[in-house]
Amino acid sequence: MLTRRTLLKTGAAAGATALAMPALAKGGTVKIGYVSPQSGPLSAFSEADAYVIEQFKKTSAANGLNVEVIVKDSQSNPNRAAEVARELIVRDEVNLICVASTPETTNPVCTIAEAEEIPVISSVAPWQPWFIGQQGNPGDPSSWQEFDYVYHFFWGLEDNVSVFLNMWNSIESNKVLGALWPNDGDGNAWASGVGMPPAAESAGYQLIDPGRYQNLTDDFSAQINAYKNAGADIFTGIPIPPDFTTFWTQAKQQGYNPKLASIAKALLFPESVQQLGDLGNNLTCEVYWTPSFPFKSSLTGESSADLAAGFEAAAKRQWTQPVGFTHALFEVAASAIQRTEDPTDGDALAEAIASTDLNTVVGHIGWGKDNLPPFAQKNVAKTPLVGGQWRRKDSGDFELLIVENGNAPEIPLDGTLETLT
């Protein structure tokens, strides 16, 4: 395929200029594009972006790293994500793209960049919907291919499912599980054979799945009735934040009271829980980063606690989980750039990303490990995951306590799991 990069390489060869000298040594600038959902229903994922990017630019300048960061908003829309990826590549001529937050943003950006041979570092989407969602036929594993330019770090559905099951198995219940899964990349992955159903069945749970629903639904009565009629003691799902607020408020109004509710994605943010008031107390979720994580930044030397405190002081608001992973994206970017003789050479930069072996504020990041299926090992690096519970304080604010760490014992517990009823 004739790509923009191929054309540029051909033109450079014909021009025969002295390009072997490292770009940074010549005073050149490495242009980094950054894409995330800064507006729309997924915007909570990007509330740390401005702080982290400003911190990255200051640290880079202090270390003699000449970088420019061009920020684009996916508007929580996959079509817009693809559009801004093209803008970054064609108009802005970036050397590297960093992208974060849900498959609706990461997948279109990575698909465009892979086709155009532009290196990408991606995160904050479970690896299955990220990897499988970019394949031509997601339903046919034999057709799945490795990627040459896009590299993703995060955890997988198997990790989240395991964390949730560890919490559910620690309480007495009737093992009837209600599931709320939307018709989007995350929801379809969770509802599939690589998600919750087979694991729940193996663990002895009866799954109540009323089917997919469209994001921004305003009436969940049918789903609530299905869970009530089945007597589901445990409830789970992966809605976007506004949908869970709608669902949980209606569930309480209609008398659905499970013993435990474990919600992926929607409960990652303190603002989402705060909107629920007392209804948010003791809700559980996956935890991929908090100030309690025992890791340090390779870029600034800050501990997780230091990074969270710095964000809170600058933003005048409570820390949020994506602070750590947005920061880690730029840790990996800086490491790869520094290890590349000419970071404006996309092939060389992609190779540097692939060879990353880095301790970051979210844990160790390195591709090519055997803790994944063979088809994903080249392009996916896994990070630790634990279980958390939102606890309302006397002040009315919420704190997220780590209450389950079976898969990552190096991350300390903050409290013990409590039921809703």
N, C-alpha and C positions, 0 to 999 in steps of 0.2 A: 504494500500500500504506500502511495506517495503522500507523505505527511509533511507538515510544515518543517519539522526538524530535519527530515531528509533533504528538503530543498535548501535549508540553511547550510547544512553540511556540504552539499554539492557546490553551493556558491562560494563558501569559504575556501574549499579546496581549489577552485578555479582561480580565486583571487590570490592565493599563495602569499599570505602575509604571515609575519612572525607571531603566531598565536600560542606558542608552547609555554610562554612565561605564565606562571600562575596569575589569574585575573586579579586577585586581591593584592598581590605584590605590586601590580601595576596601578593600583589605586582604583580599580574597577569596583562596581557595585553589584552585589548579588540581589536580585529582585525576587522576593517571596510573596506569592499570593496567599491570602487567607480567606477561606469561605466558611461561614457558619450562619445559622438561622437567627439573625439579630432582630427580626420582627416576625409577627405572626404567632400562631399558637405554640411554637417550639422555642420562642425567644428566651425563655428562662435558661436555656442551655448556654446562652452567650453573654450572660450578664457580667462575667469576669473578663471578657475579651479585651476591653479597652485597657484595663489595668495590666494584664499580663503582657500585651503587646508593647505598651509603653515601657514596662520594666525590661522586656527583651531588647528593645532598641537602645535603652540607656546602658545596659550591661554590655551589649555588643560594641557600642561606641567606645566604652571604657577599655575593652579588650582589643581594640583595633580591628574589629570585624565590621566591614563596610556593607551594611544591608539596608534594603528598603522594603517595607512591608505594605502591600496594597490590599486593603480590606474590602471584601464584597459580602453583601447580605443575600442569602438564598431566599429570604422571605418565607421560610418554612415550606417552600414549594419546589418539588423536584425539577420542574421545567425551568424555573428561574435559576436553580443551582447549576444546571447544564449550561444555561445562557451565560452566567457570570464566569464559569470555567473557560468558555470559549473567549470571552473578553480578556481574561487574564493571559491566555496563551497567545491570541492573535494580536490584540491591540496593545496590551501592556508588556508583552514579551517577557513574562516571568521565567526565572530559571528553576523555580521550585514552588509547589503548592502545598500548603498545610490546610487540612479540612477537618471539621469536627461536627459531631452531634447529629445522631440518628441517620438511618440509611437513606432517608428522604433527601439529605444533603450530601452525605459522603459518597453514595453510590453513583449519582449522575456525574459528580466532579471527577471521580476516579475513572469512570468509563471514558469520558472525554479525554482526560489526560493520558490514559494508557494508549488510546488510539493515536494521540499526537506525540507520544514518546516524551512526555514531560514528567519528571519525578514528582511523586506525591507521598506525603506522610499523613496518614489518616487515623482518626481515633473517635472514641465515644459513640460506638455502635457495636453491638455484639457481632462477633466475627462471622457467624453463619449468615445473617441477612446481608452483611457487607460483602462477603465472598460469593455466596451462591446467587445473590441478587444481581450480580454483574454478568453472570454467565448467559450465553445465548439460550440455553434450555435448562432453567433451574431444576426441572423435574428429572433430568437425566444426568446422574453423577458421572457417567462414563464420558460425557462431553466437557466436563469441567477442565479448565486450563489454568496453569500458573500465569501470573502477571510479571512483566519485566520492569515496570516503572512505578507501580503503586504498592505501598507497604503500610500495613495497618497494625496498630497495637491496641488491645483491649482484652476483655474476657469473652467467653462464649456462653451460649445458652446452657450448655452442660454445667457450667459453673454457677449460673444464676439458679437453675433448677435445683442443683444440689444444695445450695445455701437455703433456699426456701424449704425444701424437704427436711433439712436438718432442723429448722425451726418448727415446722409442723409436727414432726415426729417426737418432739420434746414435750408436747402437751397431749392430754387425753382428748380424743375427738371421735366422731363416727366415721371419719375418713371419707366424707363426701365433700368433694371439691368443686366449687363454682368458679368458672373461668370467664373472663371478660376480655375478648381479643378483637381488636379493630381490623378493618380491612386495609392494612398498610404493611410495609416491609417487616416491621417488628411483630405485628399481630399474626401475620400469616406464617412467619417463621416459628413463633411460639406454639402455634396450633398444629404444626406439621410433625412429621415423623422424626425430625431432628430437635424438636422442642419438648414441651411438657407432657403430651399424652402418653408416650411409651414409658417415661420415667415414673409418672404418677401411677400408671397401671402396675408396673413392677413393684412399686412400694405399697400396693394394696389400696389405692384410692379410687373411688368411683368419680369419674369426671363428668360434670354437668356443663356442657358447652352449647349455649343457645345459637351459636353461629356468629359470623362476622357482622360487624356494624360499621357504619361510616363515621369517620371522625367528625366532631362537632355535632353529634346527635343530641337532641334536647329532651328525649323521653326514653328512659331505660326500664319502663314498667314491665315489659315482656321478659327481660332478662331477670329482673328482681323476682318476679313471680316464679320463674323456673328454679331459682336458687331456694326460695322459700318452700316451694312444693317438695323439693328434694331434701330439705332440711340440711343444706350444706353448712357444716360447721367451719369449713375453711374457705376463704375466698381469695382469688388471685386474678391478675390481669396486667396488661401493659398499655393502658390508655394514655393519651396526651393529658397534660395537667388540667385544662378546663373540663375535659370529659369526666375525669374522675371526680372533680368537685360536684358536677351535676349528678353523676351516678350515686355517690356516697350520700349526698343530701337527700336524694329521692329514696334511697334504700332505708335510711333511718326513718324517714317520714312514713314509709310503707311497712315498717316493722321487720326488716331483715337485719338480724343481729348475729353474725358469725362470731366464733370464738377468736379467730385470728384472720387478719387480712394482710396479705403480702402483695404489694403493688410495685411493679417495675416501672421505671421511667417517670411516672407522674409524681412520685413522692420523693424525688431526689432533691427538691428545693424547699427551703424553709418557708418561702412565700406561699407555695401551694398548700402546705399544711396549715399555715397560719389562717388562710381563708376559711378553713373548716372549723376553727374555734375548738370547742371541746370535742367535736367529732373527730378531730385529728389525733387525739391522744392514743398512744399505743399502736398506731398503725406501723406496719413493718415494710421494709424495702431492702433492696440490694445496696451495698455500700462499697464503692470503688475508690473513694478517697475521703479522708477526714484529717483534721489536725492531729489525730492520734496515730496516724500511720508513721512507723519508725524509719522514714526515709528522708534523704536530703537531695536538694537540687544540685545537679552537676554544673549548672550554669551560674548560680549565685551563692551556693553553699548554704542556703536557707534550709532549715528543717521544715517539715510539713506544718508544724505549729507556727513557725515564723512566717511562712508564706501566707497562711490563713490570717494571721494578725495583721500583716502588711496590707492585705486586701481589705480587711474590715476598716482599718484606719483610713485608707484612701477612698473607699467607696461609701463609707458611713452606713454599712449594712452587713448582715450576717454572712459569713463565708458560705460557699456553695460547692458541691462536689466537683463541678467542671473546672474550678480554679486549678486544681492539681493537674488535670489532664491537658488543659490548654497550655499550661506552663511546660508540661513534659513534651508536647509537640515541638515547642521551640527549643527545648533542650536537645532533642534528637536532631532538629534542623541545624543548630549551631555545631553540634558534634560532627555531622556529616560534611558540612561546609568546610570545617577546619581540617578534615581528613582528606579533602579532595584538592589535588594540585590546581585544577582549574574548575571551580564550582559552577562556571557557566557552561560546562560540558555536561549535558544531561545524562549521557551514558555513564560517565565517571561518577557523577553525583548519585545516580541510582545505585551503582555498585557500592558506594560508601554507605548509603542508607542500609542496604542489605547486609553489610558487614558490621553493623552497629552492635556494640557490646557495652551497654551503658547502665550505670546505676542512677536512677532519676528519683524525683520526688514522689512518683507513684510506684516505685519498685524497679526491678531490673527489666530492661528492654533489650531483646536480641532476637533476630529472626533465625530461622533454620533449625528450630528445636523440635524434638520428637514428642512433645506433649500435645500434638495436633494430628489429625489425619494427614497422610502423606501429601495429598493434593493441596493442602493449605500451609504446609510448613515453610515454604519459601516466603510467603507474603504476609503471614500473620504471626504476631508475637503476643503471648498472653501475659496479663498482669493479674495480681491477686484480687480476690473478691470476698467480702464477708457480709454478714447480715446485721441490719440496724433497726432500731425502734425509736419512733418519735415520742418524746416524753414532754408533756406540758409542765412548765415551771410555774411557781406561784405568781410570777410576774405576767403570765399569759403567753410568754414566748416559748418556743419549742427548741429542744436540743436533741440531736441525733446520737443515740448511744449504740455502740457496737455490742451486740448481744449474742452473736454467733460467729465463731472463727474456726470451725472445724477444718476447712480447707486451707487456711492461712494462719496457723497458730503463732506466727511471728508478729501478727497484728494484735495488740492487747484488747481484751474486753473492757467495756466501760460500765456494763450493767448486766442485769439478768432479764430474760424474756418474761413479759407479762401478757395475759390474755385480755381480750376486749370485754368479755362478759364473765 
